[in-house]
Amino acid sequence: MAQGAALLCMVGRYSDGARQEAEAEAIRESVLAGEGLRRTALRLADEDAEAFSRVAVAYAAPKETEAEREARRTAIASTLASATRPAADLVCVAGEVVRLAQRLAGAANKNLAADLAAAVEATRAGGATARINILANLSGISDPALIAEFREAADAAAGIVTAAERVSETIVRQITEAPPGQRR
């Protein structure tokens, strides 16, 4: 996800020519927002790694007695809920990156369209992966409110993946239909 946001920012930064002057403010805002999203994605990746370590410890807990098995089940449910949070938060990041890419698709330097499509595709992959991670963890979470919240995030991720596909297809059409030398 951080890669998608970083590519989006790169496209915006190199879209500073006279042809983009009318969109300069929107491009600048997109770059600023993209930088924040990149940093958030990196932070969430760190949180995900830390959370997974706690899940591994919970699964490694002793399970010889009924009390140990119950403590282990409780620990697993708790750590899986914590481990699902970064993925759910990443879904929001993905949605914002796709929205910004859609905004830049019409404004950015057309010579960077392939980079913008790559940003969208990296984001789409991140959103799809977050969805899979959320769904994989649901069966081990015991809190019904968290289960509902995380299912909602997984559903949102599916919508974001679809939106990303549409944005990517639009950009690819722009690339392939533009006559040589007709890009901005």
Protein Blocks (a to p, Z undefined) as FASTA:
>chain_A
ZZmmmmmmmmmmmmmcfklmmmmmmmmmmmmmmmmmmmmmmmmmmmmmmmmmmmmmmmmp
cckbmmlmmmmmmmmmmmmmmmmmmmmmmmmmmmmmmmmmmmmmmmmcfklmmmmmmmmm
mmmmmmmmmmmmmmmmmmmpcblklmmmmmmmmmmmmmmmmmmmmmmmmmmmmmmmpcgh
iaZZ
